[in-house]
Structure formats: structure tokens, C-alpha cells
Amino acid sequence: MKKLIIALLLLLLCYESYNVFLSTTHFGKEKNSFEYSSNGLNALADSLAANKIILDKPSFLLLAKLLNVESKIKPGKFLVKRNTSLLSLVRMLRNNQQATVNLVLNKVRTRGDLSKLIGNTLAVDSMTAAQYFNSNDSLASFGTDTTQLLTLFIPNTYTMYWSTSLPKLMQKMKDQQELFWKTNDRKSKASAIGMTPNQVYTLASIVEEECNYDTDKSLIASVYQNRLQKNMRLQACPTIKFAMQDFTLTRIYEKYLTNPSPYNTYRNTGLPPGPICTPSPKTIDLVLNAPKTNYLYFVAKADFSGYHHFSATFEEHSKFAKEYQLKLDEYQKRKNQYH
């Protein structure tokens, strides 16, 4: 009987040693994730067991209590690799080694789009993000407001904790924005063309929406800078789409140009109140380094290549504009015949 008890004890010791020091996970994929939300270790243990991250609850709770996990762990998301030992898992929780996520920021056009992106990436829900981004009181401490909010968001991939709060996100974006403008003499280049960084960003947002080709973007930036210097209206079609909050428009008709929005650059002189999208760093640099030209007008080429004709006089511009309108009318007519 004594030998049997010793054998059982040795078996139990081997099992616990394997569980604690070797592998505790028994899920099939390479990685598994879980969330902790201050519900206590018992609830966490139930969740870990259900997701096959731990083999048994008692062993986990015993080791977690020995290492004082409950006083150290914070709400967040954790990532566990397959074959992780129980000791490694508990240490990860005790040291609060949370999983990081990548906030991939490309082009967004509105605060609503930004809120959805944040809600799909971080722990905060999109509704909470929208309320925060629509509050000047929330944004004031970061030196911005609802119209200038997007200027803090330079498109890039940002790594951060899944549980990152909105204030911490904003501070990170603020720091990255300041670093961006200090790099490559961008701030001094903006000053050299008589613009602030936020004004350059806003102009770049219009250029971003105008064209996909860098060569044309540079010349479009030159046209708009010339117009600003001459106190001419920008008359930028993308600002009409933004004013109407309809980004599906493929053609800007005369009736749209009377929209009373301050973003309508056909009615208002100068830049709109803020950016109409988050322009790429490359487009911002194209605006900063735009060539000196005498161009005041541009219009898409009639071959629908996506490139543009640039003109210094209205007479020359009118000729190219008529060619484009004629081809556009022909295209629309053919399209209507098949519908």
C-alpha cells in the first residue's frame, strides 16, 4: 500500500511538473488569445480552460496565487503560443505582458471612418471613439479640435497595446506628428512656402483625392499654391464631395457648387477649415516640394488615363476642358444605352 501511495505521488508530481514547467496548452493552432477584464482569477481560469489554454483550473489558481498575479495583472488582451508552460503563462500575466496590435492607418476621410478603424483595432468601441473625436473638450489638451483632428494622424502602421486608451492613443499620434514634421526639414519647408504644417496637410488631403499619379500630384499642388498666392478660389472638386459627404460622386454638376458648406472651395476662398482625408506622407512631401510653375488650371485628359492637362491661361484650359467634357458625355451616353 505504501508503495502504491508513493507511486501515485510521483505520478502526480510528474504531471504537475509537466504542467507547470513544460506544456500546459492543448489547442491546435500556433497562437491563441484571451482577454482579461477585472472579473477575477476564477472567471479567468474558467475562460482559459474553455479555450484549452490551461489543462486544469486548480493548478492555475494555485500558481497564480503563489505569484500574486491578481494584484499585478491589468485589463487587456494577451497572446499565448502553443506549448507554453503554466509557469510561463502565469509569469506573463503577473508581468502584464499584453498583446500588441497594429493600427494600420491608410486613407480615412471622416471622424466616423477613424472611429470605426479604432473600434476594429483597439479595445475601445467605435461609438465611444466617435464621442471622443467629436468633443473639442477632449481634443483640446492635444492642441487640436474636431476640424483639425485628422492632422494628428499621419498614415503609417502603429504598434500599441490592444487596451490602449483614447488619451494615450492621441498622445502617441501627437508625438508621431511632431516627429514627422521635424524630420527631413518638413517644418522649415512648410514655412518657406508660407504655410503651417496643418495647412500643408490640408492641401495635401485635397491633392490626395485629386489624382493617383505622383507626377501630376506635384503639378496639382503647384496649381493650388499659385491660386492661394493670388487669392483665387481653389475650386477643388474633392471638397464638393466632402461638403456633400458623398464620396461616390463621379461627376460634379453645377447644382452641387452652391452647397453652403465651408468646405466648398467653389464658394469660399482659401483652404477649407480642415483636411478632407488623411494624405500619405509621400503626398505631403510632394506638396512641400512642388515645382514652381505658372499653372493656374488643370483638367483630366480626355483619354481617361488619369493624367491631367495643365494650363497657365483660362483660354487654354477651356479648350482641354471642352475636350474632356465631350468625351465624358459620349461615355455617359454609351453607358446609359446598356442600362
N, C-alpha and C positions, 0 to 999 in steps of 0.2 A: 504493500500500500504506500509506503514511504517513497519507494522508487517511482511509483506512478505519479505521486504529487510533485516530486522533483522534475519529472519529465514534462508534466503539464506546465509547471512554472517556467522551465527552459523554453518550451514551445511558445508560451505567452510572451516571454522576454524576446525571443527571436521575432515574433510577429510585431511587437511594439517597436523593436529596433528597426525592422524593415520599414514600418510605417513612419517612424519618426525621422530616420536618417537616410532612407532610400526613397522609393517612390510611394506617394500617397494617392496620386491622381489615378483615375481609371476611366478617363474619357478618351475617345479615339483620335480627335483632331490634335494638331500641333499646339494650339493655344486655346485657352478658354478665358472668359472674362466674367466678372461679377461686380455688383455694386454694393456698397455699404452705406446705409442711410440712418445711422444712430438708433437702430432698433434693438441694439443689444447683441451680445455674443450668441445667445441661444438661437435667435432668429437667423443670425448669420450662419451658424453651424447647420441649421436646417436647410438653408439655401445652398450651402456648399455641398452638402450630402446629396441633395436633389440633383445638383448639376455634376455629380460624380467628380468633384474636386477633392473631397476627402472620403476616406473609406468608412470611418465611423465617428460619430459625434463626441462620445466621451473622451477619446484620445485628444481630439482637437481642443475641447474645452479645458481639459487638464493642463495641456501645454500652454494654451493661451493665457490661463490664469497665472501659471508659474512665471511667465514672461511679462505679465502686467499689460497685456495687449489693449484691454478696454480703455485704459487711461491715455493711451498713445494714439490709437487709430482715429482717423478723421473721415467724415463722409466723403465718398469719392468712388472712382472706378479702378479696379485692379485687374491685372492681366497675369494669368498663370500658364506656364509652359507645361507640356506633358512630361510626366516622370518627375515632377517637383516633389521634394520630400516635405513631410509635415513640418519639420523644423524650419525649412526654408520658407514655407508658406507663412508660418506664424511670425517669423522674423520680418518678412515683407510687410505684414500687417502692423507689427509693432513699430517699424521704422517708417510707416506710412509711405511706402514706395508705390505711389499711384501710377496708373497707366497714363501715358501721354497720347494725345490725338493731334492730328494735323488739320489745322484750319486752312483750307485751300481757298484763297481769295483770288478770284479772277474778276471778271466784269460784273458788277451789280449796278442797277440803275436807281433803286429807291431804298429808303429806310426799311420798307417792308421786305424787300428782297434780302437785305442784310440781316434782318431779324430771323428770317427763315433759315438762312445759312448758319447763323449762330445756334439756332434751336436744333438743327440737324447735326451739329458737331459737338456742342458742349452740353452740360447737364441742364443749363437754364432753358426753359421752354420759349418758343418764339413769341408768344403773347407777352411774357414778361420783358423780353428783349425789346419788343416794339414799344411798350410803355416807357421803357428807359430811354430809348433812342428818340422818342417824341417829346421828351421833357427837357426843356432848356435848363431847368434847375439841376437835373442830373448831369448834364453835359458841361455846365459852367466851370467846374473845377478842372476840366481838361482843356480849357481855353477855346471851346467851340460851342456851337449851337446847332439847332436842327438843320439849318440851311448849309452849314459848313461841315457837318458831321463826316461825310464821306472823305473829306480831305485828310483825315487821320488814317484812312485805310489804304495803304499802298499795296497793290496786288502782289502777293507772294505766298509762300507756304510757311505758316507759323506753327511751331510745335509748342503745345502747352498742356497742362493737366485738364482732363475732362471736367473736373469740378471747378475750373477757373471761374471766378465771379465776374460779373459785368464791369465793376470798377477796376478789377485787376486786368481784364481784357483791354479796357480803354487805356489804362496806363501803359500797357505793353505797346498798343498801337501808337500812342503818343510818343513813346521813346523811339520806336522804329521810324516814325515820321520824321522826328528831329534828326536822327542818324542819316536818313535818306537825303535830306536837304543839305546836310553838312558834307556829304560825300560828293566827290567829283565837281566841286565848286558850284553845285547847283544853286545855292542861295545867292552867290555873287552873280551868277549868270542871269538869274531872275531880276536882280537889281539892275543889271546892265541893260535890260530891255524895258526897264521902267515898270516892273510888275512884282507883286509879292508872291511867295510860294503858293498861297491859296489861289491867287488869280491865275497863275500858270497852270495849276491843277485843274481849275475850272475850264480854262481854254483847251487844255489837253483832253478833257472829257468830251468836248464838242468835236474836236478833231478825231478822237477815237471812234465816234459814232458816224463820222462822215465817210470814212474810207478804210480799206484793209491794206493798202499798199504804202510802204514807208516813204517811197519817193514822192508820192502825192501828198502824204500827210505833212511832210516838211513844207511843201509849197502852199498847202491849205493853211497851215499855221502862219506862214508869211502873209497870206492874204488877210487873215483875221487881225494880225498885228498891225498891218498897214491901215486897215479900217478903223481900228481902235485909235491909232495915232491921228487919223483925220476926223475923228468923232463921227464916223459913219455907223449906221446900224449894221450889225453883223449879218442879219438876215440868214441865220443858220437853220436849215430845215430840221435837224435833230432836236432843236429846242422847242419846235412846234409839237413834235411827238411827245416830248416830256411835259409840255404845258397841258396837253390833252390826256396825258397818261395812257396813250395808246401807241405801243411800240410795234404794232403790226402794220401800221400805215406804210404803204409802199409809194404813195404819191401824195404830195402836199398840194391841195387845191386852194384856190383863192379864198374860199369861205373859211378855211382854217386860220387864216392870217389875222383875223380880228379877235382871236382869243385874248381875253383881258389879263391873262397870267403874266406876272413879272418875268417869267422865263421865256416869253415870246419876244425873240430878238428882231422880229419884223416890226414890232410896235415900239420897243424900248431900245434906247441907245446904250452901248456898253455891254459888259459881260452880264449874264444872268446872275441872280443872287448867290448861286452856289453851283457845284458840279452837277451834271446830268447823268454821270456814271462814274465808276472808278477806272480811270485810264491806266494802261500798263506803264510801268517805268520807262519802257522804250519810247512810248508816245510822249511822255513828259519830256524826255531828253530831246526828242525831235522838235518839240515846241521851243525848248531852251536854245537849241542850236539851229533854228530855222534860218534859211538863207535870206539875205537882203534882196528883195525884188521890188518891182513897181506894180506887181499884180494887185488888182482890187476885186477881181471876179473869177469865178470858176464854175464849170458845169460839167456834168458827166458826159463822156464821149458817146456818140450815137451808136457805136458798135457794142454797147453794153459790156465792155471789157472790165468795167470797174475803175478805169482810169479817167482822168479829167483833162479838159482844156482850161488853160489859164490865160487871162487877158488883163491888160492894163487899161483898156478903154471899154466903155459900155457898148459902143458900136460893134467892136469885135466880139464881145461877149454875147450880144444879141444874136449874131449870126450862128454861133455854136449852139446857143440855147434853142433856137428855132429848129436846127437840125435834130437836136435831141428830142424835142417835143414832138416833132413829126414822126420819128421812129417809135417813140413811146405810144403815140396814138395808133400807129399801124399795129404795133404789138398787142395793144389792148383790144383792138378791133378783131384781130385773129383769135385772140383768147376767148372773146365773147362768142365767137361763132361755134366754138366747141363746147359751150355750156348752155 
